[in-house]
Amino acid sequence: MSKQLTLSLLAAAVLSACSMAPTYERPASPVAAAYPTVAEAGDATATGWRNFFPDQRLQSLIAAALENNRDLRIAALRIEEARAQYGVQSADLLPNFNATAGATRSRTPGGVSPTGSPIVSSTYQVGLGLSAFELDFFGRVRSLNDASLAQYLATEEAGRAARISLVAEVAKAYLAERAFDEQYELARKTFESRESAYKLAKQRFDVGASSALDLRQNETLLQSARASLATLTRQRAQASNALALLAGKPLTDLPAAQSLSEQNIVTEIPAGLPSDLLERRPDIRAAEQRLRAANANIGAARAAFFPRISLTAATGTASGDLSGLFESGSRSWSFVPQLVLPIFDAGRNSANLNLAEVRKNVAIAEYEKSIQTAFREAADALAARATLDEQIDAQRAVLEAQAERLKLADLRYRNGVASSLDVLDAQRELFSAEQALVQARLQRLTNAVDLYRALGGGLAETTAK
């Protein structure tokens, strides 16, 4: 019996290498060979986020988010779930042995017993059993195991994508909070300046030195600054709340914040070629693993048309008396091979095969779409990077011109050459230019974060905490 069982298991191990799954071929990339904008060549290997974001406060926030963010915890648990599921599926590749022990005691009434008298019997049994081990001649179990492995790897890649997205979202939320804080300070200073100007205008009006029109124009500017200050107070608080949610803890005990102009985020990332995205972006790698899983499921669906052979065996000792359980002659064994050949299943196997093939086609489309989405995100970020520096320079020039305009308008007003309307209009335009420059700086830094994520990001930490 043991020799037969060993030979059967060896045959199963050899034949299990067979597979009816189609040979996997990576689909052709459905994007152009180069980005629409000219990008510098070079090694596009993703850098670690600590190198990419040198701001100590931002680093602390990202580290806290990677440790405490609940969405990331869910993603990590999904990986553990997929790993456990793969462990369950891979267990079918090897035989499962179980130690068994049992006792049976029964009474047969005299009316049905051979002797005409009641019979009480006992049976005791101890042994080792093999339960329904499938000989994987056609690779059904192997294909299911391959599909489970690919699903696990896809979940792991999705976890990496979630980490990169979290790093990027924390950075963008932090930059937005910094921008609102700077705009708030500009609005506060503007409000205080206009409040003083309004008080002076009211004094002039009260003594008849200016008209009611001048007073109302000053009041309009004052109330506009007040409305802007209230709006930015709310937006700054909401941005801080969003940042705390991403970080997963209160924003306390953090290094000092840096202004947008002091941010030294790495922006000159070599883009490489679109084909590099297939290796660098974990979301694309996850989509390809899901495609591999769908491909393997076709093999399992095809194998379902062929016979399925399973082995059930047991060996041990049995006796009618507990004391004689291990005596000579009490050895028992059983060997139950079983072959199941599908003959009529009302089209179930054909439908399962069609389902597996359709799901593979869906996985191909999703894989291609993930590449197209990645290409568009990278191309958009590169296109924006080419113009944002110029936009900031132009906006800075506008600010300087508006500041000079205000000086000249005020000088002309004091000399009686221009009206107060020119001064008020120059003040309003200067405030708008200041706010626009903050927004332009925010866009440039946000674009750097978008490019970081679009090109595959990076999680390696090369500096100590």
C-alpha angles and dihedrals in degrees: 000000000000091000092051092048092049092050091049093052092048090052090050091051091052097044095044088075088074116098134184093198116119115259105267117241123178110240117245114267108261095211137081121277092242137030118260091244123059109259126188115252124234143101107327096190109148116252126221117270093239089060092043095050108039095172104114093211092052091047090054091050093049092048090050092049093050088053102039111022109121096210089056090049089055090050090050091050090050088057091051089048092052091046091053091047090052089050090053092050096044090054088073090067092071131049118261116223123197131192110226134194127173146159130206127192120180141169124214115201117239092243092067101027120104091237096048090239129096113271124206114194135180131200127189124189138181124177154125119264139195111207121211099313109186118225099222099216094152100035099250094136092040091052092050089050091050090050091050091049091050091049090052092050090048090053090048091052090047088055090054090049090051091053092050091047091049092051090050094046092050090050092049092046090050093049091048090051090050091049093050090048092053092046089048091054090049091049092047093051091045091050092051091048093049092045089057091046091050092051090051091048090050091051090051090048093049091056093043096251094124139026130256088248091063090048093050092047090054090047091051091054091046094052091045089055090047091053091048090049092051092047093049091046089057094043093049091051092048091048090052090050091050090050092050090051092053092045091050094223141060115288097247135128093026129147118260116285124246126221121246092255089055095051110115099191114164106255104163097081112161105239099204116188131322089248088065089068090070090065101033105044113076092201090061091046089050091052090051092051089052087052090052089051091052090049091052092049089061088060091053091048092051093048090056089074091063132071118284116215122195134177129217117181140161137183131184144097132298133187141165089230125054091221091056096049094109099031122121114280095028094104116126135180142170134196119192116177114183131196121195117192117185110231106159124007101154091252095305096133093045091050091048090052092049089048092051092049093048091049089052090053089050090050090051091052091047091049092051091046091052089054092048091048091049091048092051093048092050093044092049092050092048092048091051093046090058093061108028096080089052090047091053092049091050093047091049089052090050090052092050091048092049091049090052090045091055091051092051094044091050091048092050091047092051090050092049095245097113135032127249088252090072090053094047092048090050091050091052093048092047091054090050091049092051092051092046092053091054089050092049091052090048091051092052093050092043089051089055089054091047091051090048090056096039092055094050103275121225139243104190113124112214099170128061121254 
